[in-house]
Amino acid sequence: MKTFKEYSIAVVIPCYKVEEHISKVVDKIPDYVTSIILVDDASPDKTGDILDKLALSNPKIKVIHHEKNRGVGGSMITGFEEALRENNEVVIKIDGDGQMDISYFSNMLYFIFEKQYNFAKGNRFFDRKMLREMPVIRRIGNIGMGFLIKMASGYWHIFDPTNGFFCIHSSALKRIDFSRLSKRFFFESSLLIELYYTGAKIKDIAMPAIYAAEKSNLSVWKTLFTFPPKLFKAFLRRIWLRYFIYDFNIGSLYLFFGIPLFFFGLIFGIIKWFHYATLQIATPTGTIMLSVISLVLGFQMLLAAIQYDISADNPFSLENETDLKNKK
């Protein structure tokens, strides 16, 4: 087994209003990290000046300043591009506010290099103690949004999908269309959605989040109103490509017949119920049965489609470049 020093590893940190925390975060980064890329996202405080001072004291640090604020996603795209230019094999993303335990670097890198995963991410929900320490509003939001993101991304086995502590292999990173990544707080979700189309193999790793006095820039209410439409659009795109463009299988048949049957039964039943209720006469038994049978059959087919989607292999899966290297 190689040591981590034998690999080229980059750490990318998007920096916005982190003047009180960033120095401590950088100091904790392990020596085996090859490159530290700090992206100043036009922070209005002294963050930019602090980053420049850190770069003077550490040759591994490269600071990139944005003239205009681009959001966490925009900062990460800048960091990804720089990491790929430097030919790093792996990119680790952490935040600059000190909420992430850097000691878990080794856990993520182990699954990337030794277990041949393309992407490893933190999961704050494996441990009850972690769950109790997490603010209630964040816990509720993550659970609800987590389910929607599973549907949109196709990664049904992952949890805590909005966790921003992750590690990605360059083999997957190079396949991602950066133009489809969100520039703002939808970034982590959009990254998972796009990883599906690279066939990336993802690993959840239990780790705690550290919550102190820092304030999040993410509005909970804004998330509730802006995320669902984006996730629904991504879900429709994935289903269309997965089951009707790149492949046609039993799951496609379930959807092809299940969707029209379900909505026919639902809409037909509502219309007929309203019609006969207006006339104040009983709805004919045949009409009721036609509506109920269509609704039930359609619903069962949709459930079967969901089960197939959960259990089926990702059709976009490609052999990991690290696997190819090991076979040479």
C-alpha positions, 0 to 999 in steps of 0.5 A: 500500500502506498502512503498518501505522500506518493499521490498528488492531492489537492485541497480546495477551500472556497473562502467567504467571510471566514477571516476568523477561522481560515488560518486555523483550518489551513494549519490543520491540513496534513503534510501529505497534501500536495496543493492547497487552493484557496479561492477568495470569493470577493469576500467583503471582510479581511479574508483575502488579505489573510489568504495572501499572508498564508500563501507567503508562509506556505509554498503549497498554497495558491490563492485565487481572487474573484473580482465578483462573488460567484457563490460556493459553486463558482468558487469550487469550479475555479478550484477544480479547474486549477487542481486539474491544471496541476494534474492532481489525482484527487481533490478534497473540498472543505469549508473555511469555517472550521465545521469539518474535521480534517482528521477524516481526510485519511478515511476518504482517501482510503476509500478512493485509493484502496477501495476504488471509489470515485467519490467519498463524502461525509455523512453526519447522520450515521451516529446518534450523537452527531444527530443530537448535536446538529441544530434541529432546523438543519436536521429536518432540512437535510432529511427532507431535501435528502430524499428529493436529492436521492430521487433526482441523482439516482444515488438512493444509497447515500444520505446527507447529500448536502454535506460539503465535505467530500473527496473526488478522484480526477477520473470522475472530475474530468468527466463532469460538465462544469457548466451544469454545476450550480454556482450557489448553494445548490452546488453539492446537490448538482454535483451528485446529480452530474456524478450520476452521468459519469458512472461514479461510485460513491461512498458515504463516510460517517463523520461529525460536523462541528457547530460553533458560533459561526453563521451559515450564509444559507437561508433555510426558507430560500432553500425550501422554495428554490431547491425542489423545482431544480430537483424535480427538473433534474429528476425528469431529465434523469428518468428521460435519459436513463429509461428512454434515451440511453436504454429501454428496459423493464423499468421503462415499461413500468413507467410507460404504462404506469404513468398514464394509467395512474393519471388517467384513473386519478383525473377520470375519477375526479371528473366523474365524481364531480359530474355525478355529484353535480347531478346528485345521482350515484356514480355507476359501478363500472365507472368507479371500477374503471377509475379504481383499477387504473389508479391501482395498477398505475400506482403498483407499476410506479412502485415497481419502477422505483424499486427497479431504479433503486436496485438496478446498476447505473447504465452510465458506469465506466471502469474507474481509471484507478482500476485500469492502472492497477491492471497494467 
